[in-house]
Amino acid sequence: MLVLAGDIGGTKALLQAIDLDNPRNVVAQAKFPSQSYDSLESIIHSFCSQYHFTRFEAACFGLPGPVSGRKVALTNLPWVVDADQLQHSGHIKNIELINDFQAAAFGIDALNTDQLVELHAGEFDGRGNRLVVGAGTGLGVAPVVRCLNGFWPQPCEGGHMDFAPQTPAHQTILVWFWQLWSHVSFERILSGAGLEALYAFHAGLPAKDNQAWLSAPQVHQLAEEGDDVAKKALDSFVEIYGGYIGNLALLWPARAGIYIAGGIGAKIEHWMRQPAFLTAMHSKGRMSKLVQSMPVYLVKDETLGLKGAAVRALRLIH
């Protein structure tokens, strides 16, 4: 008997089939380019065809966007995911849809210590709450409350909070981004597309001509090679990222750890380790000591959301 776990992102979708009798046994795992498919249903069909699966006892999918009920319109994909339809077409006995960063937060306890990089020791208190945040195709956030029987992630759309400039340079960035979007959320900046726009800003490129922009991996590569414009883009990204996470820490104090996940953080580990990140995070005036007390970890495992979805899928059985 099998259970199915899925981590669905705007760029890629990861699916995993697990042996119910031996949950440590991953029977199959595959990655699919999300933009090449017209629905989650078609991805599941491809997965099942590839590995000759015919039914699942349970499934859980982490989805990018607010999840309420059995039918979900995704934020960064033009899909509507209908749990009842998936249950029927995928021959799945029981199914759960959750927010993608809620899934990521469920995966924290499945990590090994070598999959975490300590960016700031803080004053760890395992009885406290956690916070999971991460930039990728979008910007995900999950407050995690500590209960008597463990940690319980809550769904959240904190990535869509208004971007709040903290320096004159950030003010100039905001004005430039307003040429692109009337509402400049943190996700508009702290995402792959945001890094591309930051490079265009520092390069003096026109805001409306994104055909001339470089991709986020190209910007990162140039920064690693010493390109001044790309380095400025990464510096801005990391500084804004730190300030944003510090704001979240004021809203949701996480003495059991702030975990930075998503597809970007691990790839730019060198930049995340620079003093600018923690300086911006801890610069909270009278509340600086409060934020400094919270441990900060960088998650290097990009399958965190998949691990969390698997945890939930197995709980549907047990």
C-alpha positions as CSV (number, residue, x, y, z in Angstrom):
1,M,0.0,0.0,0.0
2,L,1.3,3.5,-0.9
3,V,0.8,7.1,0.2
4,L,1.5,10.0,-2.1
5,A,3.2,13.3,-1.1
6,G,3.5,16.4,-3.3
7,D,5.3,19.8,-3.0
8,I,3.8,22.0,-5.7
9,G,5.7,25.2,-6.6
10,G,5.4,27.8,-9.3
11,T,8.6,26.5,-10.9
12,K,8.7,22.8,-10.1
13,A,6.5,20.1,-8.6
14,L,7.9,17.2,-6.5
15,L,6.0,14.0,-6.0
16,Q,6.9,11.1,-3.8
17,A,5.4,7.6,-3.3
18,I,6.0,6.0,0.1
19,D,5.5,2.4,1.3
20,L,2.9,2.6,4.0
21,D,4.3,-0.5,5.7
22,N,7.8,1.0,5.8
23,P,7.5,4.8,5.8
24,R,11.3,5.2,5.4
25,N,11.1,3.5,2.1
26,V,10.6,6.0,-0.7
27,V,9.3,3.9,-3.6
28,A,9.6,6.6,-6.2
29,Q,10.3,10.3,-6.4
30,A,10.1,12.6,-9.4
31,K,10.4,16.3,-10.4
32,F,8.1,18.0,-12.9
33,P,8.3,21.5,-14.5
34,S,5.1,23.0,-13.2
35,Q,4.7,25.5,-16.1
36,S,4.7,22.6,-18.6
37,Y,1.5,21.1,-17.2
38,D,-2.0,22.4,-17.3
39,S,-3.0,20.9,-13.9
40,L,-1.9,19.0,-10.9
41,E,-4.0,16.1,-12.1
42,S,-1.9,15.8,-15.3
43,I,1.3,15.7,-13.2
44,I,-0.1,12.9,-11.0
45,H,-1.2,11.0,-14.1
46,S,2.4,11.3,-15.6
47,F,3.9,10.2,-12.3
48,C,1.6,7.2,-12.0
49,S,2.2,6.2,-15.7
50,Q,6.0,6.4,-15.2
51,Y,6.0,4.1,-12.2
52,H,2.8,2.1,-12.9
53,F,1.0,3.1,-9.8
54,T,-2.8,2.5,-9.7
55,R,-4.0,3.7,-6.3
56,F,-3.0,5.4,-3.1
57,E,-4.3,5.0,0.5
58,A,-3.7,8.7,1.2
59,A,-2.2,11.8,-0.3
60,C,-1.2,15.3,0.9
61,F,-0.2,18.2,-1.4
62,G,1.5,21.5,-0.3
63,L,0.1,24.2,-2.6
64,P,1.3,27.8,-3.2
65,G,-1.5,30.0,-2.1
66,P,-4.3,30.3,0.6
67,V,-6.0,27.0,1.2
68,S,-9.5,26.9,2.4
69,G,-11.7,23.9,1.8
70,R,-11.4,21.3,-0.9
71,K,-10.9,23.5,-3.9
72,V,-7.9,25.9,-4.2
73,A,-6.9,28.5,-6.8
74,L,-3.1,28.7,-6.8
75,T,-1.1,32.0,-6.6
76,N,1.8,31.5,-9.0
77,L,0.1,28.9,-11.3
78,P,-3.1,29.2,-13.4
79,W,-4.6,26.1,-11.8
80,V,-7.5,25.3,-9.6
81,V,-6.9,22.1,-7.5
82,D,-10.0,20.2,-6.7
83,A,-9.4,17.6,-4.0
84,D,-12.6,15.6,-4.8
85,Q,-11.7,15.4,-8.5
86,L,-8.1,14.4,-7.6
87,Q,-9.4,11.8,-5.3
88,H,-11.5,10.2,-8.0
89,S,-9.1,10.5,-11.0
90,G,-6.0,9.6,-9.0
91,H,-7.6,6.7,-7.2
92,I,-6.7,8.2,-3.8
93,K,-8.7,7.0,-0.7
94,N,-8.0,10.1,1.4
95,I,-6.6,13.4,0.5
96,E,-5.5,16.7,2.2
97,L,-4.6,20.0,0.7
98,I,-2.4,22.4,2.7
99,N,-0.4,25.6,2.2
100,D,3.1,24.9,0.8
101,F,4.9,26.5,3.7
102,Q,2.7,24.8,6.2
103,A,4.0,21.6,4.5
104,A,7.6,22.9,4.8
105,A,7.1,23.6,8.5
106,F,5.8,20.0,9.0
107,G,9.1,18.8,7.4
108,I,11.5,20.5,9.9
109,D,11.6,17.6,12.3
110,A,12.4,15.2,9.4
111,L,15.7,17.1,8.8
112,N,19.2,15.9,9.7
113,T,21.5,18.3,11.5
114,D,23.8,18.4,8.4
115,Q,20.8,19.8,6.4
116,L,20.8,23.0,8.6
117,V,23.3,25.9,8.7
118,E,23.3,27.9,11.9
119,L,23.3,31.6,11.0
120,H,22.8,32.8,14.5
121,A,22.8,30.8,17.7
122,G,20.5,33.0,19.8
123,E,19.1,31.5,23.0
124,F,17.3,28.3,21.9
125,D,14.2,27.3,23.9
126,G,12.6,24.1,22.6
127,R,9.4,25.1,24.5
128,G,9.0,28.2,22.2
129,N,7.4,28.6,18.8
130,R,9.0,28.3,15.4
131,L,8.9,30.4,12.3
132,V,9.5,29.0,8.8
133,V,10.0,31.5,5.9
134,G,11.5,31.2,2.5
135,A,11.9,33.0,-0.8
136,G,11.6,31.0,-4.1
137,T,9.2,31.5,-6.9
138,G,7.2,33.3,-4.3
139,L,7.7,34.1,-0.6
140,G,6.3,31.7,1.9
141,V,5.7,32.0,5.6
142,A,4.5,29.6,8.3
143,P,4.1,30.5,12.0
144,V,4.5,27.3,14.0
145,V,2.9,27.1,17.4
146,R,4.4,24.8,20.1
147,C,1.8,22.5,21.7
148,L,2.1,19.8,24.3
149,N,2.3,17.1,21.6
150,G,4.7,18.9,19.2
151,F,4.8,21.7,16.7
152,W,1.8,22.7,14.7
153,P,2.3,25.0,11.6
154,Q,-0.4,27.5,10.7
155,P,-1.2,28.7,7.2
156,C,-0.2,32.3,6.4
157,E,0.2,34.6,3.5
158,G,2.7,36.9,5.1
159,G,4.8,37.2,1.9
160,H,2.2,39.6,0.6
161,M,2.7,42.2,3.3
162,D,3.5,45.7,1.9
163,F,7.3,46.2,1.3
164,A,8.4,48.8,3.9
165,P,11.7,50.7,3.0
166,Q,14.1,51.0,5.9
167,T,16.8,53.2,4.1
168,P,16.8,55.9,1.5
169,A,18.2,53.3,-1.0
170,H,15.2,51.0,-0.3
171,Q,12.9,54.0,-0.9
172,T,14.4,54.4,-4.3
173,I,13.9,50.7,-5.0
174,L,10.2,51.0,-4.0
175,V,9.6,53.9,-6.3
176,W,11.2,51.9,-9.2
177,F,9.1,48.8,-8.4
178,W,5.9,50.9,-8.4
179,Q,6.4,51.3,-12.1
180,L,5.8,47.5,-12.3
181,W,3.1,46.9,-9.7
182,S,0.7,49.2,-7.9
183,H,1.0,47.0,-4.8
184,V,4.7,46.2,-4.0
185,S,4.6,43.3,-1.5
186,F,7.8,41.7,0.0
187,E,7.2,38.8,-2.4
188,R,7.7,41.1,-5.4
189,I,11.3,41.7,-4.2
190,L,12.1,38.5,-2.2
191,S,11.6,35.9,-5.0
192,G,13.4,34.8,-8.1
193,A,11.6,37.4,-10.2
194,G,12.4,40.0,-7.5
195,L,16.1,39.3,-7.7
196,E,15.9,39.7,-11.5
197,A,14.2,43.1,-11.0
198,L,16.8,44.2,-8.4
199,Y,19.5,43.5,-10.9
200,A,17.6,45.5,-13.6
201,F,17.2,48.4,-11.0
202,H,20.9,48.5,-10.2
203,A,21.9,48.1,-13.9
204,G,19.7,51.1,-14.8
205,L,17.5,49.1,-17.1
206,P,14.0,50.3,-17.9
207,A,11.4,48.9,-15.6
208,K,9.0,48.0,-18.3
209,D,11.4,46.1,-20.5
210,N,11.8,42.8,-18.6
211,Q,12.8,41.0,-21.8
212,A,16.3,42.5,-21.3
213,W,16.6,41.3,-17.8
214,L,18.8,38.4,-16.7
215,S,17.5,35.3,-14.9
216,A,18.0,34.9,-11.2
217,P,20.6,32.1,-11.7
218,Q,22.5,34.3,-14.1
219,V,22.5,37.2,-11.6
220,H,23.8,34.9,-8.9
221,Q,26.5,33.5,-11.2
222,L,27.6,37.0,-12.1
223,A,27.8,38.0,-8.4
224,E,29.9,35.0,-7.6
225,E,32.3,36.1,-10.5
226,G,32.6,39.6,-9.0
227,D,30.2,41.6,-11.2
228,D,29.5,44.8,-9.3
229,V,25.9,45.2,-10.5
230,A,25.0,41.7,-9.6
231,K,26.7,42.0,-6.2
232,K,24.7,45.1,-5.5
233,A,21.5,43.2,-6.4
234,L,22.4,40.3,-4.0
235,D,23.4,42.8,-1.3
236,S,20.0,44.5,-1.6
237,F,18.2,41.2,-1.6
238,V,19.9,39.9,1.5
239,E,19.5,43.2,3.4
240,I,15.8,43.4,2.6
241,Y,15.4,39.7,3.4
242,G,17.0,40.2,6.8
243,G,14.8,43.2,7.6
244,Y,11.7,41.3,6.6
245,I,12.4,38.3,8.7
246,G,13.2,40.6,11.7
247,N,9.7,42.1,11.2
248,L,8.1,38.6,11.2
249,A,10.1,37.8,14.4
250,L,8.5,40.7,16.2
251,L,5.0,39.5,15.1
252,W,5.8,35.8,15.9
253,P,8.6,35.4,18.4
254,A,10.3,32.1,17.6
255,R,12.6,31.0,20.4
256,A,12.6,27.4,19.0
257,G,14.1,28.7,15.8
258,I,13.6,30.7,12.7
259,Y,14.1,28.4,9.7
260,I,14.9,29.9,6.3
261,A,13.8,27.5,3.6
262,G,12.7,28.1,-0.1
263,G,14.7,27.6,-3.2
264,I,16.9,30.7,-3.0
265,G,18.4,30.8,0.5
266,A,20.5,27.6,0.2
267,K,21.8,28.6,-3.3
268,I,23.1,32.0,-2.0
269,E,24.4,30.7,1.3
270,H,27.6,32.8,0.9
271,W,25.5,35.9,0.8
272,M,23.2,34.9,3.6
273,R,26.3,34.5,5.8
274,Q,27.4,38.1,5.2
275,P,26.9,40.5,8.1
276,A,24.3,42.6,6.2
277,F,21.7,39.9,6.6
278,L,21.8,39.6,10.4
279,T,22.5,43.4,10.9
280,A,19.2,44.2,9.0
281,M,17.3,41.5,10.8
282,H,18.4,42.6,14.3
283,S,18.1,46.4,13.7
284,K,14.7,46.7,15.4
285,G,15.3,49.6,17.7
286,R,14.1,49.0,21.3
287,M,13.2,45.4,20.3
288,S,16.7,44.5,18.9
289,K,17.6,42.3,21.9
290,L,14.3,40.4,21.5
291,V,15.0,39.5,17.9
292,Q,18.7,38.7,18.7
293,S,17.5,36.1,21.2
294,M,16.0,33.9,18.4
295,P,18.1,31.2,16.7
296,V,18.3,31.4,12.9
297,Y,18.9,28.4,10.7
298,L,19.3,28.1,6.9
299,V,17.7,24.9,5.5
300,K,19.8,23.3,2.8
301,D,17.4,20.5,1.9
302,E,15.2,21.7,-1.0
303,T,12.8,18.8,-0.5
304,L,11.6,20.2,2.9
305,G,8.1,20.7,1.6
306,L,7.9,17.2,0.3
307,K,9.1,15.8,3.6
308,G,6.3,17.7,5.4
309,A,3.6,16.6,2.9
310,A,4.7,13.0,3.5
311,V,4.4,13.5,7.3
312,R,0.8,14.7,6.8
313,A,-0.1,12.0,4.3
314,L,1.1,9.3,6.8
315,R,-0.9,11.0,9.6
316,L,-4.0,10.7,7.5
317,I,-3.6,6.9,7.8
318,H,-2.5,6.7,11.4
